Amino acid sequence: MPYGSRLAATMARRLGRECVYTPSARLALYLALRRWCRPGARVLMSPVNDDVILFVVLAAGLRPVQAPVSVWDGNIDPAAVPDSTWRSVDAVLTTNLYGLPDRVVELRRRCEELGIPLIEDAAHAIGTHVDGQPIGTFGKAAAFSLSKHVAAMAGGFLAVEDAHTRRELELLRDDLLVPGRLAGDLATALRPLARSAVRTLHLVRPTWRTMQRLGLLERDDFRMPLHAPRLAVSALDGPSLTAYEPWVRVDLHDFRSRHGALVRGQLSLRMALLDGNLARRRAGVSVLSGTAWASPALRDRAATHDGPLPLFRVPLLVRDRDALVERLVRHGVVSGYIYDPPLDDYAGAEFADPSPDPTAARWFASHVLPADPLLALKITNALTREQATTAHPSTPTPVPDATPPTPLGQ
């Protein structure tokens, strides 16, 4: 029986696609890129994305090509991508940033016209649908993360179109897995419980500050250190996951460990709670969408998707974001998943083709505050107390509803 087949079957029933279980979404994405892209291929992607994803693309021996994005959601704007760029790329990688879906219908149409694969990064988007179709079923393959929506801190899937491809990818996955250890499995199983205890006991602020002082955080800023000279040397060995492991493993050192029955059993239990988790996220998104800080993209998506989406994070647009992030820690709110600066500014032209128009990505990345919908009331109250103000682009961009609603309680 293939490794993780029961978990994969559960996800396959939800998506209606064949699924391969992986220890992490980043390993799932690496499998997809190796399967559908030849070494040296050029991959169009959003620059508002986790730096780990950039390194996964590089590890697969590919060239990241940064696309223009929407100023309201950070996802690829297909209409703004120059024809010359479309003709030069060999694949497209979506982001579905914070769970807001990419313009997948248009991207799929473009990819079909060009005869190139569409690969979906659906790590933030379990439960998101477009025109009644689940995100993760539009492209050749899609990577999902259990650590996002069920707080498992492990586990992922690669969804593909047919059983033959699934079996092929299972073999490639097995070659990349490293043996797990009991101590590692125990740590993986206990991490979610420890995080839950910290929140329940209202210890978020002291715990976060202590980790900062002790240097236990792998990122001193929103991005991890690039270490450009070492990164350039690693490229000589690409494609190679091992060569890029110092970057790909950040924040998840067991990203390709073969977890045992303990971890997989816990993941099965957490997957049974997924629908309840998604319902609570929708409720939180509904609250945060009604604030003045919410991106207009939220109201647009709610109107076209029959209500609020079960977002992983809700994009709020605020002034003085960096200072506000520091102040929110006093309220027990630690803001993660901030992808600033954009990847082309972060990595430079040596490691990525820059966007032809970086303005929208820079503005969005420097103003977005990703809010956990499961903490919607706590975050709303904290922002109100801090007198957070809404950010607007200096050059107005048309939106379906340009007048934001009043914050709760005002």
N, C-alpha and C positions, 0 to 999 in steps of 0.2 A: 504494500500500500504506500503510495507516495507520501513523503513527509508533509504533515499539516493538511492532509486531504480532507479531513472532517471540517476544519475551519474554512477551507477553500470551497467546499460544497455549500456551506451556509451562505457565504458571500455570493456564490454563483446563483443560488435561488433568489437572492435579492435583486441581482442585476440582470439575470437572464443571459449571462455570458460565462464562458469557461474562466476559471480563476486558478492562479498559482499562489500558494501561501508563501510569504517571505518574512524574515524576521523584522523587516522595516520597509517603509515606502521608498527610501533612497536606494535600497538594493533592488526593489522592484523596478524602479525607473532605470537603473543601470542595465538591468536585463533587457528592457524594452529598447533602449538606445543601441545596445550591442546587436540585438536581433535585427533591427530594421535600418540601421545606419552603418554604412561602410566607414572605416577609419578616414579621417580627414573631411567628412561630410560637414556641411554648414547647417546649423539648427537655429531657426528663428524662435525667439523666446522673449518674454517680458523682462526688462531690467529691474522691475520691482518684484523681487523674488528672494528667497533664502539663498545666502551665499553657498550653502551646502549643495544646492541644485546646480549652481555654476560648476562646482568642482566635480560633481557626478558627470556632467556633460564633458568636462575636460578629461576625466578618467576614462571615459568611453572613447577617447581619441578624436573628439569632435570639436568643431569651432563654433562657439556661441555667437549668434548674431542678434544684437539687441534691437527690438522693435519699438516704434512709437506706441504709446499707450493712451488710454482714456484718462483724462485728468480727474475723473470722478471715481474710478475703481481700480486703476493700475493694471488692468488687463490689456492685451494686445488690441489695438485699433486697426483692423484689417484695411480699412479704407485709407489710412494714413501711411501704410507701408508702400514705398515707391515700387513701381513696376520692375525697376532694375534689381531691387532686393528680392522680390518674388522670384525672378528668373534665376537668382544666384543661390537660393537655399535648397537644401535636400530634404528637410523635414521641418515640421512645426511642433513646438512643445507648448501646451497651454499651461496656465497657472491656476485658474479659478480662485483668484486671490481672496482669502478669508471665507471662501464658500460662494462668493458672487461668481456666477458662471461666465466663462469666456464667451465670446461671440462664435460659438462652436458651429452653428449652421453655416455661417459665412466662411469660417476657417476650413470646415470640411469641404465646402464647394471649391474653394481655392486649391486645396490639396488634391482633390480629385482631378481638377483641370490640369494641374501640373504633374500629376502622377507621382506625388511624394506622400509619405506617411504623416498622419496626424497622430501625435502621442499626447495623451491627456495626463497631466499631473492633477489628480483628484484628491490629494491628501487632505485638503480643506473642505471637500465638497461631497462627502457621503450624505445621501438623502436629497441632494439638489437635482431638480429636473428642469429641462428646457423643452417646451412643447410636449410635455407628458413623457419625455424620454429621459432616463437617468444620465446624469453626467458620468462619464466613464464608458459609454456605449456609442460614442460618436466616432472615435478614431480606431486605429489599428490596435492600440493597447492603452491601458490606463492604470496608473499606480495609485493605490489607496493606502491610508494610514489609520490603524486602529488607535494609535497613541493620541490622536487629535480628538476624536468624538467620543470615545469611551474611556479616555484617560488611562489607557493601559500601559503607556510608555514603552510599548513593544508591539510588534506585529504589523504586517502589511499584506497587500495583495497586488497581483498583476492580473488584470482582466484582459482577456484576448478573445478573438472571434471564433476559434474552433479548437477541437480536442487535439488535433495533430500538433498545432502550434503550442498548446498547453504542455503536452508531453515533451516537446523539444525544449521548452523553457524550463521545465522541471529538471531536466538533465543539466542544463547550463547553471541553474541555481545550485544544484547539489555540488557542482565543481567549485563554486565560490564560497560555500558555507565553511565556517571553521568550527571545530568541535566545541560544544558548550561544556560548562563545568557547573557542578552543583552550587558552588558559592555564587557564581554569576547568576544562575537561575533564581536563587533565593533573593539576591539583591534586586533583580528585575521584578520579582513578584511583590517585594516589600515596598518598592519605591512609590507606587500609586497610593498605598495605604499610608505611608509616611506623609505624602503631600496632602492627602485628605485630612490627616490628623492636625497638620499645621494650620490648615484653614479653619477647621472646627474649633481649635483652641485659640484662634485669633492671634497666631504667632507669625503671620506672614511678614510683618515689618521687621521684628527682631531677627528672624531667621535669614531674611534677605540681606540685611545689613551685616550680619555676622559673616555670611558667605562672601560678601564684598570685601570685608576687612581681612579675611583669611586668604584671599586670593583663590577661592574655590570655584569661581566662575570662569569658564573658558573664553568668554567674550568680555573684554573690558568696555566695549562699546556695542553699538547695534550690530556691527560686523566683526567677525573674527580677524585676527592679523593675517595679512595676505602672504607674507614671507615670499616675495616675488622671486628672489634668486633661487630659492629651493624649489619653488613651483616650476620655474623654467627648466630646472634639471629633471624634475619628474616627468615633464613632457617627452623627454628622450626615451622613456620606457613605455609610453602609451601605445595602444590602450592598455591600461593596467589599473585595476582597483587597488592593488597593493601599493603601487607607487604613490597614489593620491590619498591613501588611508589617513594620514595625519590631518587632512582637511575634511574628508568625507565623514570621519567618525566623531567630529565635534558634537557635543551634547548627547551623543548616543553611541558609546564605545562598543556596544555589542550589536551593532547594526547588521552584522552578518553571522552572528553566533547561532548555532543550531540549538535552539532552546528545547528543553526537555518537556516531559508531560506536565510538570508543575506549572510552567508558564503558559503552555498551550491550553491547559485546563482552565486557568484563570481567564484567558482570553475568550474561551467559549462562554463562560459565565457572563463576562462583560458584553459580549455581542448580543446576548439575550436581552440586555437592557438598552440596546441601541435606539429602538423606537421611542422609548420614554425619554431618552436623552435628547433626541431630535425634537420632540414635542416641547420640552422645556426651552430648547434653544429658540424655537419659533416664538414662544411667548416673550422671551427676553429681547429678541430682535424687534418684536412689535413695540415694546417699551422704548428701546433706544432709537428706533426709527422716528418716533414722535418728538425727538428733541431737536433743538436748533443746530446741534453739532453734526447730525447725521448727514452723510453724503447723499445728495439728491439721487444717486444711483439706487439707493435702497427703496425709495418710493416708486421709482420707475420699475424696478424688478418686482416689487410687491403687486403693482397694478397689472403686470403682464404674466405673473406666475401664481395667481389665485391666492394671495396672502403672503405673509412673511416667509422667507427662506430659513432653513435650519442652519444658520451660518456658524462657522467656527469662531470667527471674530466679526464684530460689526465695525466698519470703517467710519470713525468720527473724524471730522476735519476741524482742527483747532489751531489757534495762533499760539506761538511760543511753546510748541509741542515738547521740546526737549526739557525745558524747565518744568512744565506741567507733569511730565513723567516722573521727575524727581519728587515733586510735591505729593503726587498721588500715593507714593509709598507710605506716607504718614497716615493715610486712610486705609492701609492694608491692601492696596491695589498695586500689583507689580505688572507693568505693561511689557509684554513680550511681542515677538513676531513683527517687529519694526524693521523694515528692509531699506535702510537709509545709510549711505547714499545709494543711488541706483547702481546696478552691477557694472555698467560700462565706466562710470566714474570710479568705482571701487577697484576694479581689476585693471583698467587701462587698456589701451589698444594692443598691447602685447598678448593679452589673453582673451579678448573679445572684440568683435566688430562693434563700434559705437552706434547708437541710434542716430538716424538722420535728423531727428528732431527730439532732443532730450528734455525739452522744457516741461512738458506735462509730467513726465516721470519724476523729475527733480522736485516739482511743486508738490505732487501727491506724496512722495516718499518723505518729504520734510514736514508735512502737515497732518498726515494720517495718524490717528490714535486708535489702534485696534482694541476694541472693548469686548470682553468676554460676555456673551449674552446670558450666561448662567449667573452672572453677578450684575445684572442690569440695574437694579434699584440701588445697589451699593455704589456703582460707578456714577450713576446719574446724580445721586446725592453728593458724592465727592466732587464732581465737576461743578455742581451748583455752588458748593461752599468755596471752591477755589475761584469762582467767578470766571470760569473758562469762557473764552469768546470764540465765535465761529470764524473759520478762515474761508476766504473767497479768493479765487484766482485773480491776479491783477488784470488779466484780459478776460472779460466775461466769456464763458463758454455756454452755448445753449443747452438747456436741460428741459425735460418734460414739465417739471414744476419747479420754477426758480425761486419760489418763496418758501423758505424753511418754516416749519411750525415753531411754536413757542416752547421752551423747555418745560418739563414737568414741574408743577408747583409754582410757576411764575404767571 
